[in-house]
Amino acid sequence: MVHLVLGIFDNPVNGLWVFLSIGAVALFAVFLPTVTFFDKQQKEREAFYKAETIRRVAEASGEGAKAALELLKTQSHMESQKKREGMKIGGLICIAVGVGSVIFMRAMMGSEPDAPYLAGLIPALVGVAMLVYVYALSGHDEY
């Protein structure tokens, strides 16, 4: 029985397979759920503290309620601005990846009659769509 279990390591390919299997199980069954759990706990705790702070400020006085509403507006504006900036950066990165892919595949293909290098236009057009959304279609918060 022991020979059957330990015999799997006699072949180097089997040993590599066992090593990678253990690594995959450790990554997907232990590490990622643990990190996700702690990340969600931290976000929940931050939301609780923020809500508690705003509640205390609002209960303090009439001016406190105005200050709490102003704080909420400011935070909402900053979150939407951060999201738009992320979309801008993502769009520019997609355009750069698409153009780089077109250039690279064109150089690799040479003068082939087929044009598979045009597949690089897919990420570039995704980037263009992201930038069009940010600049033309998204509602801009005026503060």
NUZALUM-572344 format. One line per 8 residues: number of its first residue (from 1); their letters; for each residue x, y, z of N, C-alpha, C. Coordinates in nm, 2 decimals. Example, Ala and Ser with C-alpha at 12.3 -4.5 7.8 and 13.67 -1.06 7.14 Angstrom:
# residues 2
1> as> 1.32,-0.57,0.78,1.23,-0.45,0.78,1.32,-0.33,0.78  1.28,-0.22,0.71,1.37,-0.11,0.71,1.29,0.00,0.79
***
This chain:
# residues 143
1> mvhlvlgi> 0.08,-0.12,0.00,0.00,0.00,0.00,0.09,0.13,0.00  0.19,0.13,0.08,0.28,0.24,0.09,0.35,0.26,-0.04  0.39,0.14,-0.11,0.46,0.15,-0.24,0.36,0.21,-0.34  0.23,0.18,-0.33,0.14,0.24,-0.43,0.13,0.39,-0.41  0.13,0.44,-0.29,0.12,0.58,-0.26,0.25,0.65,-0.30  0.36,0.60,-0.25,0.49,0.66,-0.28,0.54,0.64,-0.42  0.49,0.53,-0.48,0.54,0.50,-0.62,0.50,0.60,-0.72  0.40,0.68,-0.69,0.36,0.79,-0.78,0.47,0.89,-0.81
9> fdnpvngl> 0.57,0.90,-0.71,0.68,0.99,-0.72,0.79,0.94,-0.80  0.79,0.81,-0.84,0.90,0.75,-0.92,0.91,0.81,-1.05  0.80,0.85,-1.12,0.81,0.91,-1.25,0.81,1.06,-1.23  0.90,1.14,-1.28,0.91,1.28,-1.26,0.79,1.36,-1.31  0.72,1.31,-1.41,0.60,1.37,-1.46,0.49,1.36,-1.36  0.48,1.25,-1.29,0.38,1.23,-1.19,0.40,1.32,-1.07  0.53,1.33,-1.03,0.57,1.42,-0.92,0.53,1.57,-0.95  0.56,1.61,-1.07,0.52,1.74,-1.11,0.37,1.76,-1.11
17> wvflsiga> 0.30,1.66,-1.15,0.15,1.67,-1.15,0.10,1.68,-1.01  0.15,1.60,-0.92,0.11,1.61,-0.78,0.14,1.74,-0.72  0.26,1.79,-0.75,0.30,1.92,-0.70,0.21,2.03,-0.75  0.18,2.03,-0.88,0.09,2.14,-0.93,-0.05,2.12,-0.88  -0.10,2.00,-0.86,-0.23,1.97,-0.80,-0.24,2.03,-0.66  -0.14,2.00,-0.58,-0.15,2.05,-0.45,-0.14,2.20,-0.45  -0.06,2.26,-0.53,-0.06,2.41,-0.54,-0.19,2.47,-0.59  -0.26,2.40,-0.68,-0.39,2.45,-0.73,-0.49,2.44,-0.62
25> valfavfl> -0.49,2.33,-0.55,-0.59,2.32,-0.44,-0.56,2.43,-0.33  -0.43,2.44,-0.30,-0.40,2.55,-0.20,-0.44,2.68,-0.24  -0.42,2.72,-0.37,-0.46,2.85,-0.42,-0.61,2.87,-0.42  -0.68,2.78,-0.49,-0.82,2.80,-0.51,-0.91,2.76,-0.40  -0.87,2.67,-0.31,-0.96,2.62,-0.21,-0.92,2.68,-0.07  -0.81,2.74,-0.06,-0.77,2.80,0.07,-0.74,2.94,0.06  -0.64,2.98,-0.02,-0.59,3.12,-0.03,-0.70,3.22,-0.07  -0.75,3.20,-0.19,-0.85,3.29,-0.25,-0.97,3.31,-0.16
33> ptvtffdk> -1.04,3.20,-0.11,-1.15,3.23,-0.02,-1.11,3.30,0.11  -1.00,3.27,0.16,-0.95,3.34,0.28,-0.93,3.49,0.26  -0.87,3.52,0.15,-0.84,3.67,0.12,-0.98,3.74,0.09  -1.07,3.67,0.02,-1.20,3.73,-0.01,-1.27,3.75,0.12  -1.27,3.66,0.21,-1.34,3.67,0.34,-1.29,3.79,0.41  -1.16,3.81,0.43,-1.10,3.92,0.50,-1.13,4.05,0.43  -1.12,4.05,0.30,-1.15,4.18,0.23,-1.30,4.22,0.25  -1.39,4.13,0.24,-1.53,4.16,0.27,-1.55,4.21,0.41
41> qqkereaf> -1.48,4.15,0.51,-1.50,4.19,0.65,-1.44,4.33,0.66  -1.33,4.36,0.60,-1.27,4.50,0.61,-1.37,4.60,0.55  -1.42,4.57,0.43,-1.51,4.67,0.37,-1.64,4.69,0.45  -1.69,4.58,0.51,-1.81,4.59,0.60,-1.78,4.68,0.72  -1.66,4.66,0.78,-1.62,4.73,0.89,-1.61,4.88,0.86  -1.54,4.91,0.74,-1.53,5.05,0.70,-1.66,5.12,0.68  -1.76,5.04,0.61,-1.89,5.10,0.59,-1.96,5.13,0.72  -1.95,5.04,0.82,-2.01,5.05,0.95,-1.96,5.18,1.02
49> ykaetirr> -1.82,5.19,1.02,-1.76,5.31,1.08,-1.80,5.44,1.02  -1.81,5.44,0.88,-1.85,5.56,0.81,-2.00,5.59,0.84  -2.08,5.49,0.84,-2.22,5.52,0.87,-2.24,5.57,1.02  -2.17,5.51,1.11,-2.17,5.55,1.25,-2.13,5.69,1.27  -2.02,5.73,1.20,-1.97,5.86,1.21,-2.07,5.96,1.16  -2.12,5.94,1.04,-2.22,6.03,0.98,-2.35,6.04,1.07  -2.39,5.93,1.13,-2.50,5.93,1.22,-2.48,6.02,1.34  -2.36,6.01,1.40,-2.33,6.09,1.51,-2.32,6.24,1.48
57> vaeasgeg> -2.26,6.27,1.37,-2.25,6.41,1.32,-2.39,6.46,1.30  -2.48,6.38,1.23,-2.61,6.43,1.20,-2.69,6.45,1.33  -2.67,6.37,1.43,-2.75,6.38,1.56,-2.69,6.50,1.64  -2.57,6.55,1.62,-2.51,6.64,1.70,-2.59,6.78,1.70  -2.62,6.83,1.59,-2.69,6.96,1.58,-2.75,6.98,1.44  -2.82,7.09,1.42,-2.87,7.12,1.29,-2.76,7.14,1.19  -2.65,7.20,1.23,-2.54,7.22,1.14,-2.47,7.08,1.11  -2.48,6.99,1.21,-2.42,6.86,1.19,-2.49,6.78,1.07
65> akaalell> -2.62,6.80,1.06,-2.70,6.73,0.96,-2.66,6.78,0.82  -2.64,6.91,0.81,-2.59,6.98,0.69,-2.45,6.93,0.65  -2.37,6.92,0.75,-2.23,6.88,0.73,-2.23,6.73,0.68  -2.32,6.65,0.74,-2.32,6.51,0.71,-2.37,6.49,0.56  -2.47,6.57,0.52,-2.52,6.56,0.38,-2.41,6.61,0.29  -2.34,6.71,0.33,-2.23,6.77,0.24,-2.12,6.66,0.23  -2.09,6.59,0.34,-1.99,6.49,0.33,-2.03,6.37,0.24  -2.16,6.33,0.25,-2.21,6.23,0.16,-2.20,6.27,0.01
73> ktqshmes> -2.24,6.40,-0.02,-2.23,6.44,-0.16,-2.09,6.44,-0.20  -1.99,6.49,-0.12,-1.85,6.49,-0.16,-1.80,6.35,-0.18  -1.84,6.26,-0.10,-1.79,6.12,-0.11,-1.85,6.06,-0.24  -1.97,6.08,-0.27,-2.04,6.03,-0.39,-1.97,6.09,-0.51  -1.94,6.22,-0.51,-1.87,6.28,-0.62,-1.73,6.22,-0.64  -1.66,6.20,-0.54,-1.53,6.15,-0.55,-1.53,6.01,-0.60  -1.62,5.92,-0.56,-1.63,5.79,-0.61,-1.66,5.78,-0.75  -1.76,5.87,-0.80,-1.79,5.87,-0.94,-1.67,5.92,-1.02
81> qkkregmk> -1.60,6.02,-0.97,-1.48,6.07,-1.04,-1.37,5.96,-1.05  -1.35,5.89,-0.94,-1.25,5.78,-0.94,-1.29,5.68,-1.04  -1.42,5.64,-1.05,-1.46,5.54,-1.15,-1.44,5.59,-1.29  -1.47,5.72,-1.32,-1.45,5.77,-1.45,-1.30,5.77,-1.49  -1.21,5.81,-1.39,-1.07,5.81,-1.42,-1.02,5.67,-1.45  -1.07,5.57,-1.37,-1.04,5.43,-1.40,-1.08,5.38,-1.54  -1.19,5.43,-1.58,-1.24,5.40,-1.72,-1.15,5.46,-1.82  -1.10,5.58,-1.80,-1.01,5.65,-1.89,-0.88,5.57,-1.90
89> igglicia> -0.83,5.54,-1.79,-0.70,5.46,-1.79,-0.72,5.33,-1.86  -0.83,5.26,-1.83,-0.86,5.13,-1.89,-0.87,5.14,-2.04  -0.94,5.25,-2.09,-0.96,5.27,-2.23,-0.82,5.29,-2.30  -0.74,5.38,-2.24,-0.61,5.40,-2.30,-0.52,5.28,-2.30  -0.53,5.20,-2.20,-0.45,5.07,-2.20,-0.50,4.98,-2.31  -0.63,4.97,-2.32,-0.69,4.88,-2.42,-0.65,4.92,-2.56  -0.65,5.05,-2.59,-0.61,5.11,-2.72,-0.46,5.07,-2.74  -0.38,5.09,-2.64,-0.23,5.07,-2.66,-0.21,4.92,-2.68
97> vgvgsvif> -0.28,4.83,-2.61,-0.26,4.69,-2.63,-0.31,4.65,-2.77  -0.42,4.70,-2.82,-0.47,4.67,-2.95,-0.37,4.72,-3.06  -0.32,4.84,-3.05,-0.23,4.89,-3.15,-0.10,4.81,-3.15  -0.05,4.78,-3.03,0.07,4.70,-3.02,0.05,4.57,-3.08  -0.07,4.50,-3.06,-0.09,4.37,-3.11,-0.10,4.38,-3.27  -0.16,4.48,-3.32,-0.17,4.49,-3.47,-0.03,4.51,-3.52  0.05,4.59,-3.46,0.19,4.61,-3.51,0.27,4.48,-3.50  0.26,4.42,-3.39,0.34,4.29,-3.37,0.30,4.18,-3.46
105> mrammgse> 0.16,4.16,-3.48,0.12,4.05,-3.56,0.14,4.09,-3.71  0.14,4.21,-3.75,0.17,4.25,-3.89,0.32,4.23,-3.92  0.40,4.26,-3.82,0.55,4.23,-3.84,0.57,4.08,-3.85  0.50,4.00,-3.77,0.52,3.86,-3.77,0.47,3.79,-3.90  0.36,3.85,-3.95,0.29,3.79,-4.07,0.37,3.82,-4.20  0.43,3.93,-4.20,0.50,3.98,-4.33,0.40,4.02,-4.43  0.41,3.97,-4.55,0.32,4.01,-4.66,0.22,3.90,-4.69  0.17,3.84,-4.59,0.06,3.73,-4.61,-0.06,3.80,-4.66
113> pdapylag> -0.14,3.73,-4.75,-0.26,3.79,-4.80,-0.37,3.80,-4.70  -0.37,3.71,-4.60,-0.48,3.71,-4.50,-0.44,3.82,-4.40  -0.54,3.86,-4.33,-0.52,3.97,-4.23,-0.56,3.93,-4.09  -0.50,3.83,-4.03,-0.54,3.80,-3.89,-0.49,3.90,-3.79  -0.39,3.99,-3.84,-0.34,4.09,-3.75,-0.45,4.19,-3.71  -0.56,4.19,-3.79,-0.66,4.29,-3.76,-0.74,4.25,-3.63  -0.71,4.13,-3.58,-0.77,4.09,-3.45,-0.72,4.18,-3.34  -0.61,4.25,-3.36,-0.56,4.34,-3.26,-0.65,4.47,-3.25
121> lipalvgv> -0.74,4.48,-3.35,-0.83,4.60,-3.34,-0.94,4.57,-3.24  -0.97,4.45,-3.19,-1.07,4.42,-3.10,-1.04,4.49,-2.96  -0.93,4.47,-2.90,-0.90,4.55,-2.78,-0.90,4.70,-2.80  -0.85,4.74,-2.92,-0.84,4.88,-2.94,-0.98,4.94,-2.95  -1.07,4.87,-3.01,-1.21,4.92,-3.02,-1.28,4.92,-2.89  -1.25,4.82,-2.80,-1.30,4.82,-2.67,-1.25,4.94,-2.59  -1.13,4.98,-2.61,-1.07,5.10,-2.54,-1.14,5.22,-2.60  -1.17,5.23,-2.73,-1.24,5.35,-2.78,-1.38,5.35,-2.73
129> amlvyvya> -1.44,5.24,-2.71,-1.58,5.24,-2.66,-1.58,5.29,-2.51  -1.48,5.25,-2.43,-1.47,5.30,-2.30,-1.45,5.45,-2.29  -1.36,5.50,-2.38,-1.34,5.64,-2.38,-1.46,5.72,-2.43  -1.53,5.67,-2.52,-1.66,5.73,-2.57,-1.76,5.73,-2.46  -1.77,5.63,-2.38,-1.86,5.62,-2.27,-1.83,5.73,-2.17  -1.70,5.74,-2.13,-1.65,5.83,-2.03,-1.68,5.98,-2.07  -1.64,6.01,-2.19,-1.65,6.15,-2.24,-1.78,6.19,-2.29  -1.86,6.10,-2.35,-1.99,6.14,-2.41,-2.11,6.09,-2.34
137> lsghdey> -2.11,5.97,-2.29,-2.24,5.91,-2.24,-2.26,5.91,-2.09  -2.15,5.91,-2.02,-2.17,5.91,-1.87,-2.22,6.04,-1.82  -2.30,6.04,-1.72,-2.34,6.16,-1.66,-2.24,6.22,-1.57  -2.19,6.34,-1.60,-2.09,6.40,-1.52,-2.15,6.47,-1.40  -2.10,6.44,-1.28,-2.15,6.50,-1.16,-2.09,6.64,-1.15  -2.17,6.74,-1.14,-2.12,6.87,-1.12,-2.12,6.90,-0.97  -2.01,6.95,-0.92,-2.01,6.97,-0.77,-1.97,7.12,-0.75
***
